[in-house]
Structures are given as structure tokens and as C-alpha cells.
Amino acid sequence: MTKVSPKYLCWYVLLVFCTLVADVYAVSGGDPQSKAPVTARKFMVAAAHPRAAGAGYEVLRRGGNAIDAMVAVQFMLNLVEPQSSGIGGGAFLLFWDDGEKRLYTFDGRETAPFAAGPDHFLAADGEPQPFWEALAGGRSVGVPGTLKLLETVHRRFGSLPWAELVRPAMDLARSGFEISSRLARSIASAQEHELDGFAATRAYFFDTDGTPRQAGTVLKNPDFAATLARIARHGSRPFYEGELARRIVEAIREASNPGLMTRQDLARYTVRLREPVCVPYRVYRVCGMGPPTSGGLTVGQILGMLSHFDMAGLPRIDAVHAYLESAKLAYADRARYMADSDYVAVPVRGLLDSGYLKRRSALIDLSRAMDKGRPGNPPRLPGPNWAIHKQSERAGTSHFVIRDARGNAVSMTTTIETGFGSRLMVGGFLLNNELTDFSFRPRIDGRLVANRVQGGKRPRSSMSPTIVFKNRKPYLLIGSPGGSRIINYVAQSLISILDWRLGPRTALEAGHFVNRNGVTELEQDTAALHYAAPLRERGQDIRAREHNSGAHAILIRDKELLGAADPRREGVVLGD
């Protein structure tokens, strides 16, 4: 039994109380009316589940910094929102170190096994496997990076002991938590796609008669508790080199649709420190993550094109139309040029070149929609003329934001890709299906695809963790889950807050308008549908669709923090 020192006994008592209250909220599925904006002066955390936000809050309350809170939040998310993220997946982190006045961006994206090649997802007849057939089992699993990311960054910037940050999730895994309405719905939905097709996931997520576990059921995870106990004592080593590594590889290689991962692949995994991708926008500087995610570049391109329009002064329908047209053009460039820059010469500077984006913005006609955007020819274009590849990631993922009392800030997007990942479960956590983010076809019309499978390569992502600066200080922390729609969710929220001066809560609640260089999606049952008729008149191909963003935001205004959680999920904001 874990001993609790008298120094932290009060903290544990308060944590139990906070999490009991959080469970009431979580099991209800989340009441949007209760998600009023939260204000604070010292620190704040916004995360996708009340338990996770509570774990981060307690770390900050005890004097921990944003990185300490990040570790506690991610481990708790792995337990209570297992379908979305965890140590079996990958993540991108933006971290503002207020002492150094420096923005760090860390790449914890999964990698392809070194034995994987361009034909990884091709069937015997040379055609790509169907998506769901490719997903279930070991073949879709990339080498996980989240745990190594947590450890790497905590060693460099953390202030509280590692084991203390692991302990809340470990203890809750032993005692159990109540399944929320959202998790229950996710389990039932994933049963249609083989979640009950593997012994470990069947035993954990389903009753003995095969019925999906219901909301309110107390779910215990002793296997994950044991995994976390090893991680608390030994860090990431058991995962990447020890007994857990052996079990991960065994599960992948012995599963149906087996994968190619080896223990050497796990042992060789490294976190990459990348250069931030930043663009000027009005009086702000908007910074995101660069390749292998397309998020920072594509959001940056959208904003760069829209900087040539008076988005605040235009009639709202004109502004929305301009946004949709800019998204078409940005997604067109994404489809051709963006991939892992360690393997592909991505023209990062050319894609964000102010002259290039001005020329691209001139293609936007406020009176008439283009059918589809075509890739441009950015300056400083290196390498071959890649094939156009539209591989849309499935919706999943989680995002959280943190600001501590010292002024440090975190914006982190974390994922196991599609909900419940590959369906393989080892040590109480799910393994990702991240390799399905690669192009299944290595060539299209005789041209190589930049985002084709290659050994050791990181698949392209749309994750868009973002920090906006004003007067060289963090002003807005934001990001969202949502597959390839993430870019739209984040870009729309930025325009809503920075141009239209909406508060974070109003911006996150607003109905979505999305274009990924095709049809225009307006979020059903929201005010976004009011744009349908005038957009059709301009030639937009309109579809009403359900959207499942999960954005979280913290606006830093003078000495006040203003936070909001997307009402479409069950996240909350906590702060002092």
C-alpha cells in the first residue's frame, strides 16, 4: 500500500473531495449550461475530463509548475478517457518557459517500425487495405512517444518528484472510477469496429455477456495501476527497454493483422525538439507545431491569407466565405507538401512566405466559391513535385491547456488516433493506430506521395496545439481534437477570438464551418446553418454534419485568466 506523508495528507483529502464532485459531472455527460467561463488570477488548467483537470489543478495548487501538471493530466486522461490518448500513443507539446522567455515545441509523434516500407498497407493485389481492416490489430501501431515526451520534458523543466505526479492516476486505477456517459457511448459505438474482437479490450470494456459497460459503472484497472507503479519507480525504461517493451512487441506481432515492430524500434525512439512555426496576424504572433504535423503550417497559411481581408469589418457572411476559401487553398498545399520533415524537404518558409500568401489570397473571390483549391508553388521549393494526397485522420484525440503561477504555459494535443486506437491493450493501456495516418498508396499517378510509409518516419498529423502572443507575451492557449478537422476548429476559434472579439466560451460554443478542400460542412443544429443559403448562392457545396470538437482555451488578459471548455465533450476548467 502506498504511504502518504503527513505533508501531503491534506492534499489527498482535498483531491478525493474534488474528484467525487467531478464524477457527478462526468457521469452526467457534461451539462453545457454549467460550462460558464472560469476566471482565475494565479493558475488554470482546462482538460477533457473533470478527473484530469482536477489532477492538474491539485499539482498547481501545491506549487507545481505547468510541466508537472501536464504529467499528472496526461496520466489521468489515459485512465478516464482511454479512447482518446495515453502512453500507447503520441503527442505534440508547446511549452512557454517564462523564465527563459522562450517557446519550446516538442515532437512526441509515433514512428513507423524500421522494417516498414511503402507497401505496408497494400494487399496482395497491390490495392490498399480497407481502413478498418488495416486499423484493427498490430499492423497499424506506431512506436509510442507520449511517455518518453512526458519524461524528457519533466526531467528538464519539472519541479515536483515524478512519482508524485504518477500517483493520482495509479491510485484511481486501483480504486476505480465511474464510466462517464461519453465513454459509455464511445464503447458502444466502437463495438461495431472490433473493440470486442480482442481479449483484453473485451474483458475491460464489456460485461461477460458481451454488453458494453454502462455509464456509472465503476471501472477498475489493476493492470494499468501496475504499469504506472513501474513507471513511477523506473521512468520510461520498462516501457521502451524492459518487460513492458517485450509485452508490447509480443502483442503487436502475435495479433491478427500482425505488425512489424521490434524491441529495437522501441529502444531507439527519441523525442524531437522542433522549431516553432509562427506567423504574424494583426497585432498578434500565432505559434504552432511544425512537421510532422500539418497543423501549425495549415493554420498559419489560413491566417496569412486572411490577414489581407478585414475580417472584423466585413459582413459576417463575407468573412465566413473568405475563411472557407482560404481553407481550401491551405488544405491543397497540405495535401501535396506536408509530411515528416526528417524524411521530406518540406518548404516551411516558402509555405508561410508573406508574398506567397498574398498571391494565394488574391485567388479568393468574395462573390463566388472556387470548386477546389489547387496547390501553389511556394518559393524556396525543394525536392520533387509530390503527388496530391488527401488522407483524412479519423476523429479522436484530446487537448489540454495549462498556465501556472510562474507564467509558464502548456498547450498539448495528445492522441492514440482513432477512438480506442488499434484495439490492442497491453498493461492496461491501448496501443495507437497511428500508422493509418500515412498514405496507403506510395504513388499516385506515377508520383511519389510525401506522406508515404517509410521505416522510422512519423506520419503526418493535423494536431494544432497553439499559443498566441501579444506584446511578446502569451495571450491565448488553445487547441482541439477532431482528426483532420482540427485545423478548421482551431483556425475558426482564433478568428472568433482575435478578429470578432468573442470570449473563449462563446467562441468554443459557436457552430462550426469546415472545409477541407471539398464540401463545406456546417455543424448541424447550430447557428452555423444560417449561413447555408447565402453560401450556396456563392457556389459552396453545403452539407450539415455533426461535429465533435473538444477545444480548450485560456485567454490571458492583464492579470486575469479566462478559461473555457468545449461543451461538445465533458471537459472542465479549474483555477485559482
Secondary structure as UniProt FT lines:
FT   HELIX           6..8
FT   HELIX           9..27
FT   TURN            28..29
FT   HELIX           32..34
FT   STRAND          38..40
FT   STRAND          44..47
FT   HELIX           50..61
FT   TURN            62..63
FT   HELIX           66..80
FT   TURN            82..84
FT   TURN            87..88
FT   STRAND          90..97
FT   TURN            98..101
FT   STRAND          102..108
FT   TURN            114..115
FT   TURN            118..121
FT   TURN            124..125
FT   HELIX           131..135
FT   TURN            139..140
FT   HELIX           146..157
FT   HELIX           162..175
FT   STRAND          177..178
FT   HELIX           181..190
FT   HELIX           191..193
FT   HELIX           195..197
FT   HELIX           199..205
FT   TURN            208..209
FT   TURN            215..216
FT   STRAND          218..219
FT   HELIX           222..234
FT   TURN            235..236
FT   HELIX           237..240
FT   HELIX           243..254
FT   HELIX           263..267
FT   STRAND          272..274
FT   STRAND          277..281
FT   TURN            282..283
FT   STRAND          284..288
FT   TURN            291..292
FT   HELIX           295..306
FT   TURN            307..308
FT   TURN            311..313
FT   HELIX           316..337
FT   TURN            341..343
FT   HELIX           348..351
FT   HELIX           354..361
FT   TURN            362..363
FT   TURN            366..367
FT   STRAND          396..403
FT   TURN            405..406
FT   STRAND          409..418
FT   TURN            419..422
FT   STRAND          425..426
FT   TURN            427..428
FT   STRAND          429..430
FT   HELIX           434..437
FT   STRAND          443..444
FT   TURN            445..446
FT   STRAND          447..448
FT   TURN            450..451
FT   TURN            455..456
FT   STRAND          466..470
FT   TURN            471..472
FT   STRAND          473..479
FT   HELIX           483..485
FT   HELIX           486..498
FT   HELIX           504..509
FT   STRAND          513..515
FT   STRAND          520..523
FT   TURN            524..525
FT   HELIX           527..531
FT   HELIX           532..537
FT   TURN            538..539
FT   STRAND          542..545
FT   STRAND          552..557
FT   TURN            558..559
FT   STRAND          560..565
FT   TURN            567..568
FT   STRAND          572..575
//
